[in-house]
Amino acid sequence: MEILSCSYFRKHQVIYKWKIDEIIPFIEPTESCDEGIVTLDSPNFTTSGKNKISWYLKLLLREKGWISILLCRKDENDEVKIKVSVFMLDSKNERKFIQTNDEHRDFEEVGKFLKFLEIQQLLKNKDDFLPNNTLTVGVKLSIYDNYESFTFEYPLQTPQRQMTDDFKKLYNSQINSDVTFIVGNEKFKAHKIILSARSPVFSAMFTHKMKENRDSKVAIPDIEPKIFSKLLEFIYTDEINDLNMDAVSLLEAADKYQLLTLKSLCEKSLSESVSIDNAIALMILADLHNANQLFERVLELIIKNIEDVIDTPEYKILEESKPLLLSELFKKLATSIKNDASKDEKKIGILFTK
């Protein structure tokens, strides 16, 4: 049995713009004011994530003619990791005077930009920087949730090699081949007896009075040449190169020709790559090809992250075109709620109201 644990975090990003009208008379008399005089607060804005957090910008007029920008929280009960940059929009709506903190730090350490804008420079270039007597400042804010971890097990061990070196040599040399596959613009020669021993589909094709058996030519219209080449290589050698790059296409081909060992390897590869963004697509793929191991892994991740998954475009496709799969998801989620009602009660409510 193989056990895999993964840890990941989610990033939530927002760009907030604050437009301040009639700014010139507001900043002109302040060039001699004492440092640290707070003059204006922006309206609140909220970032997504596990904890909804409200923020606002604070504009300060400082001595020596500087405008400072502070990023502030309405609620500072919990620590939060952020990355933030501030900017100003000019008359062409382009970002200027960008200042960025490039490290993930606690909020208190990255929320201050003390020398953000020089008042004299703004007034001197007011047509460019203060169009229509308006100052527009903004902030690009990234919020990082805490790491989450999960563990899952693979009951199926990686299959051992079954082909000998002689079969690999036979595959490469194509000696005594008796069937030719036409795939796109390419041709592949192979041996009927080996294909029949490895695949029930090929066995039926070459043991009955079918056209492909009589002509010894088989057209493959629905598989790319690169994928079919890898499929033949696996049939002869029980090995596959760069599986992760073509796992989806190889799973489809393995299911078509009932190559169960290759299919299991593809399921394992895709299970390791499942994420919130591709979960729905992989669930549809797994259902279409009866990939039960992959299907259960995807359902597990979806249930744990249902609030994020239902916001993906793929979930809308599931609602509109796959009602039976959606029903299966409901049943699985209901079972999860029975096991831990207090934890998942909110999740099922959100799912049914979407």
N, C-alpha and C positions, 0 to 999 in steps of 0.2 A: 504494500500500500504506500502511495506517495502522498505526502501532506505539503500543501503550499500555503503560505501566509503572505498577505499583501497589506501594505500600509499606504494610504493616499490621503491627500487633502484637496479640498475644493476652493477655488478662487472665485470671488464675486467682484465684479467691476462696475463702476458707475462713473459717468462724466457729468458734472454739475456746472452750470453756467449761471452767473449772477449778474444781471443787468442793473446798473445804477444810473438813473437819469439825473439831470441838473447837477452834475458833479463838480463843475468848475468853481462856482461860488462856494461850494462846500469845502474844497481843498485849498483855495487861494489864501485865506487868512490863517492857515494852520502852520505855515512854515516856521513860525517861531514858538509854537506850542511846546509844552513840556513833553518829555518822552513818555510813551505808554498811555496816552489819552485814547480811550476807546470811543469811536465815533459812530459805528454802525454795525449791526448784525444782520446777516442774511436770513431769509426764511429757512425753515428746517427741510432737510431732505433725508431719505431713508435708503440704506443699503440692504440687499438681500443676504441670505445666509441662514445658518441655524438660529442665530439670534438677530432679530431685526433691530438695527441700530440707527438712531436719529442723529444727524450731524448738522452743523451750520458753520458758515464762515464768519469770521470776525475781522473787520477792517479797522486798523489803528493808524492814526496820524502821529508820526514820531518827529522828534527834533531833527534838525538839519535837513528837513524837507523830504523825509522818507514815508512811504505808505507800507505798512506791514500787513500780512495776511496770516491769520491763525485758523487752523482747522480744529473745531471743538465738538465734543460729544454732549448730547443732552443727558445721557445716562452713562456714568463711568464706574458702574459696579463691577464689571468684568474686564479683564485684560483682553486686548485684541491686537492681532498682528496685522499691520497695514503697510502698503507702499503707496506713496502719494507724490503727485506733481501739481504745481499751480502754474497758471498761464494767464495772459491777457489777450483779448481779441482786438485786432486793429480794424480799420475801416473796410478792409477787404475780407474780414471775418477769418483772418489767419492768426495763428497762435504766436504770441511774442513773449519775451522775457520769461521763458520757461525755466522753472526751478524744480529739481527732482531729488527725492531721496531714493537711492537705489538699493537700500537694504530693508529687509523685513524686520521691523522693530516694533516695540510697544508704542501705542498711540502717543503717549506723553513725549516721546523722544523725537517724533517726526512731524508734529502738528504745527510747527512755527517756522515762518519765513519772514524774518525780521526786516531785511532790506529787500523788499520785493519790487517796488516801483519808486522811482525818484520823481517827486512832484514837479520840479523845475523842467525835467525832460518831457514829462507829459504835457505841460502847458506850452512848452516851446514847439511841440509837434502835435498840437491838439487836433489838427485836421486829420492826422493819421491815427492817433491813439485815442482821441475823445470825439468821435464823430457825433454830430448833433448833441454835443454837450453830454455824452453818455460814456460811462466807463463799464466795460464788460470784463469780468474776471471769471476764472473757472478753476475747477480742480478735477483731476483724474485720480480716482481712489480705488485701490484694490484691497479687498478684505480676504484674509486667509483663515479658513476654519482650522480647528485642531485636527491633527492626524487621526484617521479612523483605520482600524485594522480588522481583517476578517481572515478566516482559515477555512479551507475546504480540502476534502480528501478525494483521491482517485483510486477506486478499488481495482481498476485495470492497470496492470503493470505494462511497461513498454514491451511490445512483442519482441521475441528473440529472432535473430536472423534464421530464415528457413532455406534460403537458396545457397547453393554452393558456388565456389569461384568458377566452376565450369559453366554454370548457367549464365553468369555475368559475362563470361567470355563469348558464349553463344549469342547473347543479346547484342553485344558490340560488333561481332563479326557478321551476323545475319546469315551464317552458313545454313543451307538446307531450309531456309524460310519458305513457307507455302501459303502465305496470305499477305496481301498488301492493303494497308489502310490509307485512304485518301482523306486528309484533314486539311481543309483550306487549300493552299497551294503546295502543300508538302505531302510526301509519301513515307510511310513507315512499314518496313517488312518485319514479319514476326512468324511464330510457329503455332499452329492451331492447337497442338496437343498441350503445350505449356499454358496457353491462354485458357483452354478448356479445364485444365486441372486447377487453375487459380480462380476462375470466375464462373459461377453458374450461368450467367448471361451468355458469355462466350461459348460455354459448353453446349447450351441449347442451340446457339446459332450454327455451330459447326457439326452437330450430330444429327440435325434434321435436314430435310430436303428444302433448304432455304436458298434463295438466290445468291446470298453471300457465300454460302458453302460451295455452290456449283461454280461460281465465277472466280472464287478465291480473291475477290476484291470487295472491300467494305468501305462505304462512304460514311464519314462521321461529320455531320453538319453542325452539331451543337456544342462542340468542344474546341477550344483554341489549340493550335499545334503544340505550343509550349506545354500546355497542361496534359495533352495526350502523350507527349513524349515522357513526361514524368510518370504518368500512369503506367506506361509500358515498362519503364525502368523499375518501378516498384513491383510489378508482376514478376519480373525475372529475378530481381535481387533482394526483394523485401526491404529495400532502403529507399529513402526519399531525401533529396537535397532541397534546401531553402523552403522547407514546409511552411513556415510562418508567412512567407510572402504570398503564397497562393492557396492558403488553407481553405478559403471559401470555395474556390473553383474546384479544388481537389476533393472536397467533401461532396460536392454535387456529382462529380464524376465517379467517385468511389461508391456512392449510393446507387447510381445508375447501373454499374456493373457488379454490384454486391460484393465489393472488396471490403469486408468487415474490418480487417486489421487496419487498413489505410483510413477507413472512416473513423475508427476510434482515435487514431493519431491526430486526425484533423479536428475532431471534437476537443481533444485535450489542448491543442494549440489555440483554438478559438476561445476555450474556457479561460485561458490565461490572459487573453487580450480583451475580455469583455469589460465594458465601461458604461457609464450612464448614457453617453452619447450614442453608442452602438447597440445597446441592450435590446431594444425593440426589433431592430433589423436582424440580429442574431436569433432572437426568439422565433421570428417568422421563418428564418432559414432552417432552424432546428426542427420546427414543426413540419415543414414541407418535406424534409428528408428523414423524418423519424430518428433524429439524433437525440436520444433521450438524455444522455449524459450532459450534453451541451444545454439542452432545454432546461433541466433542473438547475444547472449552475446559473443560467441567465435569470430564471424566475427568482432564485435566491437573492441575487443582486438587486433586481427590480423592487422586490418587496422591502428590502432594507433602505432603498433610496426612492420610494414611490413619489415623494413630493417633487423631486428633481426630474424624474423620468417623465411625468405627465406634462412637463413643460417643453418637452422636445417635439420637433415637427413629426418625428416618426410615430409618436403616440397618436397623433391625429389620424395618421394613415391606418393605424390599428383600429381605431374607433370606427372609421368609415368602411373599411374593406375586410376586416378580420374579426367579425363578431364572436366566432367560436373561440378564438384565441383570447379575446378580451374576457369571455366568460370563464375560461380556464384560469386567467389571472385573478379574477374575482374570487374563485373558489380557493385558490392557494392563499390569497390574502386573508380570506375569512378563516381558514385553518390557522394561519399565523396569529390572528387576533384571539382565537380561542386559547391558544397557548400562552399568550401574553396580552391580555385585553387592555390593561392600563397603558401599555407602551404603544400599541398600534391603533387604538380607537380613533385617534385624530386622522390617521392615514386613510382609513377606509372612507371616512366622511369626505375627505378631500377628493378621493378618486371618484366617488359617485356623483359629486357635484360638478365635475369637469364636463 
